[in-house]
Amino acid sequence: MSFETKRLGTSPDATAPDGSEVRILCSASRGSLAHFTLPPHAVSRAMAHHTVDEVWYFVSGCGQMWRRSHDLEEIVDVEPGVAITIPVGTHFQFRSVSPEPLTAVGTTMPPWPGEGEAFAVDGIWEPTV
C-alpha cells in the first residue's frame, strides 16, 4: 500500500478522446481521478467507454451534458455543484455555454486503462474541439 498526493497542474497532461484537456490527479487500485476542462463555448466530441464507469462533479462554468444508453436519453444542465454518472457503454457529449471554461473532476472505475478505452459515437451537437 502507498499514499499518493498531487496538486492540480497548470498545464494539461493530455487531451481526452472527447477533445477536453485532462489533468491527471490520483489513482488507486479501483479508480482514478482527473480534472477535465472544455474551453468557453466549445463542444466535445461524442464518445462512449468500453469498460469503465465515470462520475463527474462540475466545478466551474455552465454547460450541458447529453447521455444516451439504450432507451434512456437526456440532456442536463451542468454547473458548479452538479454531479452526473456515465455508466459503461453510455454515449455522452458535453458543451460549454458560458464565457468561462467548463471544468469537472471525474473518477473512473476501474482506473483509466489507456488508449482504446473510448470510442467515437454519433452525438447531437457538432464538435468544435
LUMZA-448805 format. One record per residue (C-alpha): residue number from 0; residue in one letter; x, y, z. Coordinates in pm, 1 decimal, padded with zeros to 6 digits. Layout:
<atoms>
ATOM	i	aa	u	v	w
ATOM	NUM	A	X	Y	Z
...
</atoms>
This chain:
<atoms>
ATOM	i	aa	u	v	w
ATOM	0	M	00000.0	00000.0	00000.0
ATOM	1	S	00113.1	00355.7	-00067.6
ATOM	2	F	-00026.2	00706.0	-00046.7
ATOM	3	E	-00048.2	00946.3	-00338.8
ATOM	4	T	-00078.4	01324.3	-00319.4
ATOM	5	K	-00094.2	01551.6	-00621.4
ATOM	6	R	-00171.5	01918.2	-00682.9
ATOM	7	L	-00373.8	02021.2	-00990.0
ATOM	8	G	-00128.0	02121.3	-01262.5
ATOM	9	T	-00144.3	02440.7	-01464.3
ATOM	10	S	-00082.5	02260.3	-01794.8
ATOM	11	P	-00282.7	01964.0	-01924.0
ATOM	12	D	-00126.8	01617.8	-01911.5
ATOM	13	A	-00320.9	01501.1	-02215.8
ATOM	14	T	-00613.3	01565.0	-02445.7
ATOM	15	A	-00903.8	01328.6	-02385.2
ATOM	16	P	-01058.2	01140.6	-02679.0
ATOM	17	D	-01356.9	01378.4	-02642.9
ATOM	18	G	-01125.2	01678.5	-02700.2
ATOM	19	S	-01119.1	01816.6	-02345.4
ATOM	20	E	-00797.0	01893.8	-02159.7
ATOM	21	V	-00706.1	01636.2	-01892.8
ATOM	22	R	-00505.0	01696.1	-01579.2
ATOM	23	I	-00436.6	01361.6	-01416.1
ATOM	24	L	-00479.4	01354.6	-01039.4
ATOM	25	C	-00453.9	01048.4	-00815.8
ATOM	26	S	-00507.0	00680.8	-00888.8
ATOM	27	A	-00580.5	00380.8	-00667.7
ATOM	28	S	-00639.1	00013.3	-00737.6
ATOM	29	R	-01013.5	00058.9	-00800.6
ATOM	30	G	-01035.7	00406.1	-00953.7
ATOM	31	S	-00859.7	00712.4	-01088.3
ATOM	32	L	-00931.1	01084.6	-01061.6
ATOM	33	A	-00881.9	01351.9	-01326.3
ATOM	34	H	-00973.0	01715.5	-01392.7
ATOM	35	F	-01134.2	01795.4	-01730.5
ATOM	36	T	-01150.8	02137.6	-01899.5
ATOM	37	L	-01356.3	02234.9	-02203.7
ATOM	38	P	-01290.8	02586.9	-02341.7
ATOM	39	P	-01562.9	02855.0	-02334.8
ATOM	40	H	-01844.8	02789.6	-02585.0
ATOM	41	A	-01677.4	02465.6	-02703.4
ATOM	42	V	-01845.5	02133.9	-02785.1
ATOM	43	S	-01678.2	01798.3	-02713.8
ATOM	44	R	-01671.8	01500.1	-02944.2
ATOM	45	A	-01932.9	01235.1	-02859.1
ATOM	46	M	-01783.5	00922.1	-02702.6
ATOM	47	A	-01857.8	00602.9	-02508.9
ATOM	48	H	-01638.5	00373.6	-02296.3
ATOM	49	H	-01580.2	00000.6	-02339.6
ATOM	50	T	-01511.6	-00098.1	-01975.2
ATOM	51	V	-01522.3	00196.4	-01732.3
ATOM	52	D	-01787.7	00385.3	-01538.2
ATOM	53	E	-01732.5	00752.8	-01457.7
ATOM	54	V	-01873.5	01000.0	-01206.3
ATOM	55	W	-01818.7	01370.2	-01279.6
ATOM	56	Y	-01855.9	01669.6	-01047.0
ATOM	57	F	-01864.5	02013.0	-01214.4
ATOM	58	V	-01656.9	02285.9	-01052.7
ATOM	59	S	-01677.1	02586.0	-01289.2
ATOM	60	G	-01855.6	02716.0	-01594.6
ATOM	61	C	-02200.1	02629.5	-01723.6
ATOM	62	G	-02292.9	02379.8	-01989.0
ATOM	63	Q	-02495.3	02080.1	-02090.0
ATOM	64	M	-02432.5	01705.6	-02086.1
ATOM	65	W	-02607.6	01467.2	-02324.4
ATOM	66	R	-02624.2	01097.9	-02232.9
ATOM	67	R	-02787.8	00803.3	-02408.2
ATOM	68	S	-02799.5	00439.6	-02303.4
ATOM	69	H	-03041.1	00203.9	-02476.9
ATOM	70	D	-03388.7	00364.4	-02448.3
ATOM	71	L	-03281.7	00626.5	-02191.8
ATOM	72	E	-03167.7	00964.5	-02326.5
ATOM	73	E	-03139.8	01308.3	-02168.0
ATOM	74	I	-02972.1	01647.3	-02179.0
ATOM	75	V	-02897.8	01800.5	-01839.1
ATOM	76	D	-02774.9	02147.2	-01749.3
ATOM	77	V	-02444.7	02134.9	-01562.0
ATOM	78	E	-02284.1	02396.5	-01339.5
ATOM	79	P	-02076.6	02403.4	-01021.5
ATOM	80	G	-02224.9	02163.4	-00767.6
ATOM	81	V	-02383.1	01922.4	-01019.1
ATOM	82	A	-02267.4	01558.1	-01029.6
ATOM	83	I	-02350.5	01308.5	-01305.1
ATOM	84	T	-02281.6	00943.3	-01381.6
ATOM	85	I	-02162.3	00796.0	-01711.0
ATOM	86	P	-02220.0	00419.0	-01689.8
ATOM	87	V	-02011.3	00190.5	-01911.5
ATOM	88	G	-02131.3	00197.2	-02273.0
ATOM	89	T	-02324.4	00523.9	-02234.0
ATOM	90	H	-02296.7	00764.1	-02526.5
ATOM	91	F	-02214.2	01113.6	-02399.9
ATOM	92	Q	-02125.0	01460.3	-02521.0
ATOM	93	F	-02090.1	01790.2	-02337.5
ATOM	94	R	-02068.7	02156.3	-02422.0
ATOM	95	S	-01981.2	02483.1	-02254.7
ATOM	96	V	-02241.2	02758.8	-02281.1
ATOM	97	S	-02056.2	03021.1	-02077.2
ATOM	98	P	-01768.8	03265.7	-02130.9
ATOM	99	E	-01553.6	03066.0	-01888.8
ATOM	100	P	-01421.5	02710.3	-01927.4
ATOM	101	L	-01644.4	02422.7	-01820.6
ATOM	102	T	-01447.0	02215.9	-01570.1
ATOM	103	A	-01521.4	01893.0	-01388.5
ATOM	104	V	-01344.1	01645.1	-01166.8
ATOM	105	G	-01415.6	01287.3	-01265.6
ATOM	106	T	-01346.0	00948.5	-01117.4
ATOM	107	T	-01303.8	00647.7	-01344.6
ATOM	108	M	-01374.4	00295.1	-01218.5
ATOM	109	P	-01169.0	00086.5	-01268.7
ATOM	110	P	-00876.0	00322.7	-01334.1
ATOM	111	W	-00842.1	00453.0	-01690.8
ATOM	112	P	-00689.8	00162.7	-01888.7
ATOM	113	G	-00540.9	00374.6	-02167.2
ATOM	114	E	-00572.2	00420.8	-02539.3
ATOM	115	G	-00859.4	00234.4	-02699.9
ATOM	116	E	-01093.5	00260.5	-02399.3
ATOM	117	A	-01304.6	00538.7	-02551.5
ATOM	118	F	-01470.9	00511.8	-02890.6
ATOM	119	A	-01644.6	00773.6	-03104.2
ATOM	120	V	-02023.2	00770.7	-03140.1
ATOM	121	D	-02276.4	00995.3	-03310.7
ATOM	122	G	-02362.5	01290.1	-03087.3
ATOM	123	I	-02627.4	01558.2	-03102.9
ATOM	124	W	-02406.0	01866.4	-03142.7
ATOM	125	E	-02132.2	01947.3	-03394.0
ATOM	126	P	-01796.8	01915.3	-03211.5
ATOM	127	T	-01563.4	02215.9	-03206.4
ATOM	128	V	-01256.2	02062.7	-03036.9
</atoms>
